[in-house]
Amino acid sequence: MKFILLSFQRTGTHLFRRYIRSHSQLDCLTEWYFIEPEPESLMEVINNLKDYQGVTVFGKQDGYDDMPMELPLVILLRKNKFEQALSHCLMNWRWEFGDNIEDHFLDYKEVQFMDKVEIDLIDFKKTYKYCVNNTEEILNRTKNCSREIFWYEDIIPKNQEGWIANMPEEENKRLCNFLGVEYEPLSAISKKVGRYNTV
């Protein structure tokens, strides 16, 4: 079975893909437009997927027309839109001031923020609205599809020490059941980095 991990920025797709990849039968590719060599279309990527393999697709208001909605959709969203918008703004802040954004995704590397970060209130409000609208759009556009919805706040570890993140058991079982594979505890090498003290 092929599947799509449907989400959008700052919802935890990096962690979720690592969970999926830790299963002995599953794999999930990164965002389709980052795959090398660069594919001509999303359908080219999907046609080349193997069984029990998926690809990450970021939904957007005009981006559903070419997506094969008949494939099973693993949907990852975020409940707390304030935190999601803040995460967007902080990422943009790092790009603007030349911080190496790739550090955010490296294992075993702490990223230090300044003690105080200022973000533009108008940009934040626009980003917040974007997060709310995109979530609603994904839910509305996929309501008649074969889908399983996961929320970032439910898939992050309840307790984590060190770098090994374990997917909470209930969500773990839901994912395995939906993708039609045997249950295995899913874990990822991941840690929340890029913390901020004052915004």
Phi, psi and chi 1 to 4 in degrees:
 res  aa     phi    psi   chi1   chi2   chi3   chi4
   1 MET       -  129.1  175.8  172.6   65.9      -
   2 LYS   -93.7  155.1  -59.4  175.0 -179.2 -178.9
   3 PHE  -149.8  166.4   63.4   93.1      -      -
   4 ILE  -119.1  131.2  -69.7  175.0      -      -
   5 LEU   -90.8  104.9  171.6   57.7      -      -
   6 LEU  -101.0  124.4  178.1   59.4      -      -
   7 SER  -159.6 -164.8 -174.0      -      -      -
   8 PHE  -154.2  179.6   64.6  108.3      -      -
   9 GLN   -58.3  145.8  -68.5   93.1  -19.0      -
  10 ARG    66.0   36.9  -41.0  -47.1  -67.4  166.3
  11 THR  -116.6    0.8   57.0      -      -      -
  12 GLY    97.1   24.1      -      -      -      -
  13 THR   -64.3  -32.2   52.3      -      -      -
  14 HIS   -62.6  -48.1 -171.3   69.6      -      -
  15 LEU   -64.0  -44.2  172.1   63.3      -      -
  16 PHE   -64.6  -41.1 -155.3   66.0      -      -
  17 ARG   -61.0  -38.8  -84.9 -163.8  -55.0  -87.1
  18 ARG   -66.0  -37.6  -73.1 -175.6  170.0 -156.8
  19 TYR   -57.8  -51.4  -79.1  148.4      -      -
  20 ILE   -59.0  -45.0  -68.6  171.7      -      -
  21 ARG   -67.0  -20.0  -69.5  170.6 -177.8  164.8
  22 SER   -76.4  -10.8   72.6      -      -      -
  23 HIS   -79.6  139.4 -166.3  -74.9      -      -
  24 SER   -65.2  -21.0   60.6      -      -      -
  25 GLN  -106.4   -9.7  -69.0  178.5  -98.0      -
  26 LEU  -110.9  156.4  -63.6  175.6      -      -
  27 ASP  -150.9  155.3 -168.1   14.2      -      -
  28 CYS  -146.8  124.8 -174.1      -      -      -
  29 LEU   -78.4  161.2  -55.4 -179.8      -      -
  30 THR   -73.1 -174.6 -172.2      -      -      -
  31 GLU   -51.8  131.6  -68.3   90.1  -40.1      -
  32 TRP   -59.8  -29.7   72.8  -92.0      -      -
  33 TYR   -81.3   -1.9   40.1   82.0      -      -
  34 PHE  -100.8   -0.1  -74.1  149.3      -      -
  35 ILE   -75.9  136.1  -64.9  169.8      -      -
  36 GLU  -107.0  140.4  -62.4  -67.7  -17.2      -
  37 PRO   -67.5  152.2   25.8  -32.9      -      -
  38 GLU   -60.3  122.7 -173.4  173.6  -20.8      -
  39 PRO   -76.4  159.1   28.4  -33.8      -      -
  40 GLU   -75.5  -31.1  -68.4 -176.5    7.2      -
  41 SER  -153.9  163.9   68.3      -      -      -
  42 LEU   -62.1  -38.4  173.6   58.6      -      -
  43 MET   -63.1  -32.7  -78.1  -49.9  -56.7      -
  44 GLU   -62.4  -42.2 -178.4 -175.7  -19.2      -
  45 VAL   -63.6  -47.7  174.7      -      -      -
  46 ILE   -63.4  -40.7  -71.3  169.1      -      -
  47 ASN   -62.8  -26.5  -70.4  -24.5      -      -
  48 ASN   -91.3   -2.9  -71.0  -33.3      -      -
  49 LEU   -67.3  149.8  -68.7  176.5      -      -
  50 LYS   -93.9  172.8  -58.5  169.9 -174.5  170.9
  51 ASP   -60.4  144.8  -77.1  -18.3      -      -
  52 TYR    59.4   31.2  -59.1  106.2      -      -
  53 GLN  -126.7  141.6 -172.4  176.3   45.7      -
  54 GLY  -127.5  178.3      -      -      -      -
  55 VAL  -139.1  146.0   61.2      -      -      -
  56 THR   -84.6  128.9  -52.6      -      -      -
  57 VAL  -125.2  128.7  175.8      -      -      -
  58 PHE   -91.4  118.0  -79.0  170.0      -      -
  59 GLY   -75.0  148.6      -      -      -      -
  60 LYS  -152.7  165.6   54.1 -175.3  179.1  179.0
  61 GLN   -59.7  -28.8  -68.0  177.3    2.3      -
  62 ASP  -112.1   18.0   59.8   -9.6      -      -
  63 GLY  -111.6   24.3      -      -      -      -
  64 TYR  -108.4  -12.9  -66.3   85.5      -      -
  65 ASP   -62.7  -35.5  -65.0  -24.1      -      -
  66 ASP   -98.0    4.7  -62.5  -31.9      -      -
  67 MET   -90.3  131.1 -165.1  171.5   79.6      -
  68 PRO   -74.5   94.9   27.3  -31.7      -      -
  69 MET   -72.3   -4.6  -57.4  -67.4 -101.0      -
  70 GLU   -79.4  -15.2   68.1  -84.2    5.6      -
  71 LEU   -73.5  148.8  -76.6 -179.1      -      -
  72 PRO   -58.8  135.3  -21.4   31.7      -      -
  73 LEU  -111.2  120.5  -57.8  176.4      -      -
  74 VAL   -95.6  110.4  176.9      -      -      -
  75 ILE  -103.2  127.3  -60.9  175.3      -      -
  76 LEU  -119.0  120.7  178.5   62.3      -      -
  77 LEU  -133.0  176.6  -60.2  169.2      -      -
  78 ARG  -125.1  130.3 -163.1  161.6  177.5  165.0
  79 LYS   -71.5  -44.3  -64.4  175.6 -174.0  176.1
  80 ASN   -87.0   94.7 -169.4  -32.7      -      -
  81 LYS   -70.1  -27.5  -54.2  -58.9 -175.7  -64.2
  82 PHE   -62.1  -49.3 -178.0   91.5      -      -
  83 GLU   -64.8  -36.7  -74.6  -75.6  -15.4      -
  84 GLN   -65.3  -45.1 -174.9  177.2    2.2      -
  85 ALA   -63.6  -39.7      -      -      -      -
  86 LEU   -63.0  -41.6 -174.6   58.2      -      -
  87 SER   -61.9  -41.2 -177.7      -      -      -
  88 HIS   -57.9  -50.3  -97.0  -77.2      -      -
  89 CYS   -64.6  -37.7  -69.1      -      -      -
  90 LEU   -68.5  -36.8  -71.1  170.9      -      -
  91 MET   -64.2  -44.5 -179.4  177.7   66.8      -
  92 ASN   -63.8  -36.1  -67.9  -20.7      -      -
  93 TRP   -61.9  -41.6  177.2   86.3      -      -
  94 ARG   -65.8  -39.7  -64.5 -178.9   70.7 -169.0
  95 TRP   -64.1  -44.0  -87.6  -33.8      -      -
  96 GLU   -61.5  -36.9 -177.7  178.7  -14.3      -
  97 PHE   -99.8   12.7  -71.9   94.8      -      -
  98 GLY    81.5    7.8      -      -      -      -
  99 ASP   -66.6  144.4 -164.3    4.6      -      -
 100 ASN   -74.9  101.6 -177.1    1.5      -      -
 101 ILE   -62.5  -26.5 -167.3   65.4      -      -
 102 GLU   -63.1  -26.7  -69.4  -58.6  -41.1      -
 103 ASP   -57.9  -27.8  -72.7   -9.7      -      -
 104 HIS   -61.1  -26.1 -173.7   79.6      -      -
 105 PHE  -105.4    2.4  -58.0  108.5      -      -
 106 LEU   -84.0  142.4  -65.9  179.4      -      -
 107 ASP   -72.4  147.9  -63.9  -26.8      -      -
 108 TYR    58.8   24.6  -53.9  110.5      -      -
 109 LYS  -126.2  116.0 -179.7  163.5 -178.5  147.4
 110 GLU   -77.7  138.5  -68.4  -73.1   -4.1      -
 111 VAL  -113.2  124.0  178.7      -      -      -
 112 GLN   -99.0  128.1  -61.3  -62.3  -36.5      -
 113 PHE   -92.6  162.8  -93.7   94.3      -      -
 114 MET   -65.7  159.4  -64.5  169.3   60.8      -
 115 ASP   -63.3  -28.8  -73.6  -23.1      -      -
 116 LYS  -134.9  132.4 -175.0  173.2 -177.9  179.4
 117 VAL  -123.7  134.0  176.2      -      -      -
 118 GLU  -108.5  130.7  -66.7 -177.8   12.2      -
 119 ILE  -121.6  152.3   56.9  175.0      -      -
 120 ASP   -75.6  125.8 -175.3  -86.0      -      -
 121 LEU   -64.5  -38.3 -175.3   57.6      -      -
 122 ILE   -65.2  -43.3  -66.2  173.0      -      -
 123 ASP   -62.5  -40.4  -74.3  -14.5      -      -
 124 PHE   -62.5  -43.9  177.1   81.4      -      -
 125 LYS   -64.1  -40.5  -70.9  167.2   79.0  172.9
 126 LYS   -65.2  -40.3  -74.9  177.9    8.7 -174.4
 127 THR   -67.3  -40.2  -56.8      -      -      -
 128 TYR   -60.3  -45.8  179.1   85.1      -      -
 129 LYS   -62.3  -40.2 -174.9  176.4 -180.0 -178.6
 130 TYR   -60.0  -43.8  163.7   79.7      -      -
 131 CYS   -63.6  -44.2  -67.6      -      -      -
 132 VAL   -62.8  -48.8  170.2      -      -      -
 133 ASN   -65.3  -39.9  -69.5  -16.3      -      -
 134 ASN   -66.7  -39.0 -129.7  -23.9      -      -
 135 THR   -62.4  -47.1  -61.4      -      -      -
 136 GLU   -61.2  -40.6  -69.1  175.4   -2.7      -
 137 GLU   -63.6  -45.3 -173.6   75.3   11.3      -
 138 ILE   -61.4  -45.8  -75.4  177.3      -      -
 139 LEU   -65.1  -40.6  -66.5  174.7      -      -
 140 ASN   -69.7  -44.1  -72.5  -25.1      -      -
 141 ARG   -69.1  -22.0  -70.6  -74.7 -169.1  108.0
 142 THR  -111.1    9.3   62.7      -      -      -
 143 LYS   -63.6  -23.3   61.2 -173.5  174.2 -174.6
 144 ASN  -103.1   12.5  -63.6  -40.3      -      -
 145 CYS   -97.4  165.8  -61.1      -      -      -
 146 SER   -76.6  107.7  172.3      -      -      -
 147 ARG  -143.7  155.8   70.3 -179.4 -170.7 -177.1
 148 GLU  -133.1  124.0 -166.8   72.6   20.1      -
 149 ILE   -98.7  128.6  -60.3  168.2      -      -
 150 PHE  -118.9  149.2  -66.2   84.9      -      -
 151 TRP  -116.5  136.1  -61.0   93.0      -      -
 152 TYR   -48.8  -45.1  169.2   79.6      -      -
 153 GLU   -63.9  -21.8  -69.9   82.2   -4.3      -
 154 ASP   -92.8  -18.5  -63.9  -27.5      -      -
 155 ILE   -98.7  -11.5   62.2  123.7      -      -
 156 ILE   -75.5  149.8   57.6  175.5      -      -
 157 PRO   -61.4  139.1  -18.4   29.9      -      -
 158 LYS   -70.4  -39.5  -56.6  -55.0  177.8 -162.1
 159 ASN  -135.1  129.3  -61.8  -62.1      -      -
 160 GLN  -138.0  128.9 -179.1  179.8   -9.0      -
 161 GLU  -120.7  132.0  -65.7 -177.9   11.3      -
 162 GLY    76.1 -150.6      -      -      -      -
 163 TRP  -101.3   -7.8  -77.3   87.2      -      -
 164 ILE   -89.9  116.9  -56.8  -59.8      -      -
 165 ALA  -102.3  126.4      -      -      -      -
 166 ASN  -104.9  130.2  -63.8  -52.8      -      -
 167 MET   -68.0  132.0 -172.0  174.3 -171.9      -
 168 PRO   -54.1  140.1  -28.6   36.5      -      -
 169 GLU   -58.6  -42.4 -173.4  174.5   13.2      -
 170 GLU   -62.1  -44.6 -177.7  178.6  -21.0      -
 171 GLU   -69.2  -36.6  -56.2  -55.5  -59.8      -
 172 ASN   -57.4  -48.1 -167.7  150.1      -      -
 173 LYS   -66.5  -39.2  -72.5  179.6  177.5  176.1
 174 ARG   -60.1  -43.9  -88.9 -156.5  -47.3  131.3
 175 LEU   -64.3  -48.7  179.1   63.7      -      -
 176 CYS   -61.1  -43.1  -69.8      -      -      -
 177 ASN   -62.6  -44.1 -175.4   56.7      -      -
 178 PHE   -65.4  -37.7 -179.4   68.7      -      -
 179 LEU   -87.1   -0.4  -65.1  178.2      -      -
 180 GLY    70.9   37.7      -      -      -      -
 181 VAL  -123.4  160.9  -66.4      -      -      -
 182 GLU   -61.8  146.7  -66.4  -74.1  -30.9      -
 183 TYR   -67.2  130.2  169.4   77.2      -      -
 184 GLU  -138.2  138.2  -69.7  179.2   16.3      -
 185 PRO   -61.2  128.2  -19.9   31.3      -      -
 186 LEU  -102.1  137.2  -55.8  179.8      -      -
 187 SER  -143.2  160.9   62.5      -      -      -
 188 ALA  -143.2  150.1      -      -      -      -
 189 ILE   -85.4  106.5  -60.8  174.3      -      -
 190 SER  -162.2  151.2 -177.5      -      -      -
 191 LYS  -153.9  141.1 -170.6  173.4 -176.5  179.2
 192 LYS   -64.6  121.0 -177.9   75.3  173.1  172.1
 193 VAL  -125.4  172.2  -64.7      -      -      -
 194 GLY    72.3   37.0      -      -      -      -
 195 ARG   -70.2  156.0  -64.1  180.0 -178.9   87.0
 196 TYR  -125.6  150.6   47.4   86.8      -      -
 197 ASN   -97.9  -45.7  -63.9  -34.4      -      -
 198 THR  -140.0  132.1  -54.7      -      -      -
 199 VAL  -120.1      -  177.0      -      -      -
